[in-house]
Amino acid sequence: MPLLPEEHAREEIDKQLLQAGWIIQNKDEIDLGAGRGIAIREFPLKQGHGEADYLLYGDGKALGVIEAKKEGKTLTGVEVQTEKYSTGLPGWVPAWHKPLPFLYESTGTETQFTNRFDPEPRSRFVFTFHRPETLIGWAQGLTGIATADRVSSPRAVYGSPDTLLKNLQNMPPLIADGMRPPQIKAITNLEKSLAQNRPRALIQMTGGAGKTYTSVAQIYRLIKYAGAKRVLFLVDRSNLARQTLREFQQYTAPDDGRKFVELYNVQHLASNAIDPVSRVCITTIQRLYSILKGEPDMDPEREEHSAGEMIPTLRQEPLPVVYNPNVPIEMFDFVFTDECHRSIYNLWRQALEYFDAYLIGLTATPSKQTFGFFNQNLVMEYPRAEAVADGVCVDFDVYRIRTQITESGSMVEAGTYVDKRDKRSRRVRWEQIEDDLDYTASELDRSVVAEDQIRT
């Protein structure tokens, strides 16, 4: 007998909870000692509050609830029902906080989450459920911020612990010594956007204006003052990853005097193993996708070329990403994407959206698709013309050189040995041309490369 839509949704929710480390129990067979995280089905609440589809326990105390809906149901507006459940906990049930702070609504296909500890809490879509130890840590106020670095912040209405968002709304003034005005503006505007709880932001700064340095300075503040436990810095080829690592190695904390890498561990991923003590992970989006797929490792050659160059060998729909228990959605609090162009937002979008994290894009040349991906939230715009006027960048002129080949094409004579590159593997082999090969100007630099067009 086929499952009803509601039953199918709960089957999917069960599967996702188990993957995230929760133990599922029925209300008539509760054993809170079975593990750290227990999800109890159809838990009866106080009179007038109905029953919670799932009541979440962490270390023996109630943490939150899940409201299950059939697939296709719009989750917007369901928060009111879930919030009602959060206030209906019977008096005999031990809880970390009352009302319950962590609320989920899910169809098994879509899931949204609300952290009631946040100022003006509102729901956000998440890839799946958080792990039990994560919610327990949040209930205890563990945001990854050191005591000496803690920023004073107002308490919530019912004495709740600090959250990442609360810390973002109470950041100390920026120490701008040695920074250029556009870098100061970029950090100031980005922190304003984050304090407004806007999940995505785009920084547009022309090449040479110092956007990577700006990002490192911002990440330092996010770790030290906002309590970010880990930040992911994504690039689309390995040489950019090496350049980014050098920026972190050279950065000196303005309020401390020590190098970034002396204070926090920075890992440039050369394998598919994420070091648990790393505060910053630098990698290509190709390797990130490989990690999420659960591959033990990846051919480094795939990182030497832009992810956009892989389009001809990939399907044109987003690549399927499934939950990886070794890489929970809460692993990173912030994801910075550097020069990830239009093609990446189409082909690799699910990898970018996997984490329950703020997304910050960095680019010199945004496209319409880039603006759309970042919800039109352009927090900084610094074009080349302005950078040249400020003396930050040097102006240039473009000269077009016309040759006979670029105008009319040419011919490779029969008997000539040429190197031939396979588009998929990029392997090169020598091959002799048996017949004259004519090519047009439009084929130049696409199917044929002529390296000696200009003679002096």
Summary of the structure (lengths in Angstrom):
residues: 456
radius of gyration: 26.4
end to end distance: 80.6
largest distance: 91.3
contacts: 1366
relative contact order: 0.09
helix: 30%
strand: 21%
